[in-house]
Amino acid sequence: MPTADASVRAAGPNDAPAVGQVQALVWQEAYDGVVPPQVHAAFDPQSFTAAWRDSLRTPPEGVHRLLVACAGEQVVGFVAIGPSQDPDTGQTTGEVTALGVHPMHRRQGHGSRLLNAAVDLLRDAGAEHVAAWCLVQHEDVRAFLTGSGLSPDGAYRDRVISPDGETAREVRLVALLTQDAQ
């Protein structure tokens, strides 16, 4: 029987255009009706590509990584991780800062492979917890994350989403990565 050719690997600068394309599609879909039209219009592949290329060439300090999910040679998803920037989490919490799978490649295991690889990298780097933020109204994203073992910890934040100061509420989900962490 044929098997699926699916994998996750570290991204390099040459992956930036594919990641930019996937991110633009995912963000356009996810934020449609959430952010104002002028912000939504800024979700274009070229802007995301430039930002990813810069961050891959000169990564920030600490454990920051970008991974891509591939179907054969085609990049169909991505996950970015780094240390949590939340003041209440401490230095042993890693964060999934961005996660997306091309709409035509969902429900094929790419998101789970990306999240598992991200968690493995964070654990190897010494993280005891992983956190991810999602918009409150994105029930499908929250269901994916809770199905993967993360759960809301009661933290919310209002992210500014427009030049006029409009906000969208996000919920934080977390998971314990080690048996020894308290």
C-alpha positions as CSV (number, residue, x, y, z in Angstrom):
1,M,0.0,0.0,0.0
2,P,1.2,3.5,-0.7
3,T,2.0,5.6,2.3
4,A,1.8,9.4,2.8
5,D,5.0,11.3,2.3
6,A,4.6,13.7,5.2
7,S,7.3,15.2,7.4
8,V,8.3,18.1,9.6
9,R,11.7,19.7,9.4
10,A,13.5,22.9,10.4
11,A,12.9,25.8,8.1
12,G,15.6,27.6,6.2
13,P,15.6,31.0,4.5
14,N,14.6,29.3,1.2
15,D,11.4,28.2,2.9
16,A,10.3,31.8,3.7
17,P,8.2,32.2,0.5
18,A,6.2,29.0,1.1
19,V,5.7,29.8,4.8
20,G,4.7,33.4,3.8
21,Q,2.1,32.0,1.4
22,V,0.7,29.5,3.9
23,Q,0.6,32.1,6.7
24,A,-1.2,34.7,4.5
25,L,-3.9,32.1,3.6
26,V,-4.3,31.0,7.2
27,W,-4.3,34.5,8.7
28,Q,-6.7,35.8,6.0
29,E,-9.1,33.0,6.9
30,A,-8.6,33.2,10.7
31,Y,-8.9,37.0,11.0
32,D,-11.7,37.6,8.5
33,G,-14.3,39.6,10.2
34,V,-12.1,40.0,13.3
35,V,-9.6,42.6,12.2
36,P,-10.5,45.8,10.3
37,P,-10.3,45.6,6.4
38,Q,-7.1,47.6,6.3
39,V,-5.3,45.2,8.6
40,H,-6.8,42.2,6.8
41,A,-5.4,43.6,3.5
42,A,-1.9,43.6,5.0
43,F,-1.9,39.8,5.4
44,D,-0.1,39.3,2.1
45,P,2.5,36.6,1.3
46,Q,5.3,39.1,0.5
47,S,5.2,40.8,3.9
48,F,5.2,37.5,5.7
49,T,7.9,36.1,3.5
50,A,10.2,39.1,4.2
51,A,9.7,38.8,8.0
52,W,10.4,35.1,8.0
53,R,13.4,35.4,5.8
54,D,14.9,38.1,8.1
55,S,14.2,36.1,11.2
56,L,15.7,32.9,9.7
57,R,18.8,34.7,8.6
58,T,19.3,36.5,12.0
59,P,17.3,34.7,14.6
60,P,16.5,36.3,17.9
61,E,18.3,35.2,21.0
62,G,17.1,32.2,22.9
63,V,15.2,29.1,21.7
64,H,13.4,30.4,18.6
65,R,12.7,28.0,15.8
66,L,10.5,27.7,12.7
67,L,9.5,24.3,11.6
68,V,7.6,23.4,8.4
69,A,5.3,20.5,7.6
70,C,5.8,19.0,4.2
71,A,3.6,16.9,1.9
72,G,6.4,15.5,-0.3
73,E,8.5,18.5,-1.1
74,Q,5.7,21.0,-0.7
75,V,5.5,23.1,2.5
76,V,1.9,22.9,3.7
77,G,2.2,24.2,7.3
78,F,4.5,25.9,9.9
79,V,5.0,26.4,13.6
80,A,7.1,29.0,15.3
81,I,8.2,28.6,18.9
82,G,10.1,30.7,21.4
83,P,10.3,31.4,25.1
84,S,7.1,32.7,26.6
85,Q,7.0,36.5,26.9
86,D,4.2,36.4,29.5
87,P,5.5,37.8,32.9
88,D,3.5,35.3,34.9
89,T,4.9,32.1,33.3
90,G,8.6,32.1,34.3
91,Q,11.7,31.1,32.3
92,T,10.7,27.4,31.9
93,T,7.7,28.0,29.7
94,G,8.0,27.8,25.9
95,E,5.4,29.2,23.6
96,V,3.9,28.3,20.3
97,T,3.9,31.7,18.7
98,A,2.4,30.8,15.4
99,L,0.9,27.7,13.9
100,G,-0.9,27.2,10.6
101,V,-1.7,24.5,8.0
102,H,-2.8,25.4,4.5
103,P,-6.6,25.0,4.3
104,M,-6.4,22.3,1.6
105,H,-4.0,20.2,3.7
106,R,-5.9,20.2,7.0
107,R,-7.1,17.0,8.8
108,Q,-4.1,15.1,7.4
109,G,-2.0,15.1,10.6
110,H,0.2,18.0,9.7
111,G,-0.9,20.2,12.6
112,S,-0.3,17.4,15.1
113,R,3.1,16.6,13.6
114,L,4.1,20.3,13.9
115,L,2.8,20.6,17.4
116,N,4.6,17.4,18.5
117,A,7.9,18.5,17.0
118,A,7.6,21.9,18.6
119,V,6.9,20.4,22.0
120,D,9.9,18.0,21.6
121,L,12.2,21.0,20.8
122,L,10.9,23.0,23.7
123,R,11.3,20.0,26.1
124,D,14.9,19.4,24.8
125,A,15.7,23.1,25.5
126,G,14.6,22.7,29.1
127,A,11.0,24.0,29.0
128,E,8.7,22.5,31.6
129,H,5.5,24.0,30.1
130,V,4.2,25.0,26.7
131,A,1.7,27.8,26.1
132,A,-0.3,28.9,23.1
133,W,-2.7,31.8,22.7
134,C,-5.8,31.6,20.5
135,L,-8.7,34.0,19.8
136,V,-11.6,33.2,22.0
137,Q,-14.0,32.8,19.1
138,H,-11.7,30.3,17.3
139,E,-13.3,27.2,18.7
140,D,-11.8,24.9,16.1
141,V,-8.2,26.0,17.0
142,R,-9.0,25.7,20.7
143,A,-10.5,22.2,20.1
144,F,-7.3,21.2,18.3
145,L,-5.1,22.5,21.1
146,T,-7.1,20.9,23.9
147,G,-7.3,17.6,21.9
148,S,-3.5,17.8,21.9
149,G,-3.3,18.1,25.7
150,L,-3.3,21.8,26.3
151,S,-5.9,23.4,28.5
152,P,-7.0,26.9,29.4
153,D,-5.2,28.2,32.5
154,G,-7.6,31.1,33.1
155,A,-5.4,33.8,31.5
156,Y,-6.8,36.1,28.9
157,R,-5.4,39.1,27.0
158,D,-6.8,41.7,24.7
159,R,-4.6,42.0,21.7
160,V,-4.6,45.3,19.8
161,I,-5.7,44.5,16.2
162,S,-6.1,47.9,14.6
163,P,-4.4,51.3,14.4
164,D,-7.5,52.7,16.2
165,G,-6.8,50.5,19.2
166,E,-9.5,47.9,18.7
167,T,-8.9,44.6,20.5
168,A,-9.6,40.9,20.2
169,R,-9.7,38.7,23.2
170,E,-7.4,35.7,23.4
171,V,-7.2,32.7,25.8
172,R,-4.0,31.0,26.9
173,L,-3.8,27.2,26.8
174,V,-0.9,25.4,28.5
175,A,0.4,21.9,29.1
176,L,3.0,20.4,31.4
177,L,6.0,18.9,29.5
178,T,7.8,17.1,32.2
179,Q,6.8,14.7,35.0
180,D,9.1,16.6,37.4
181,A,7.6,20.1,36.9
182,Q,5.2,21.4,39.5
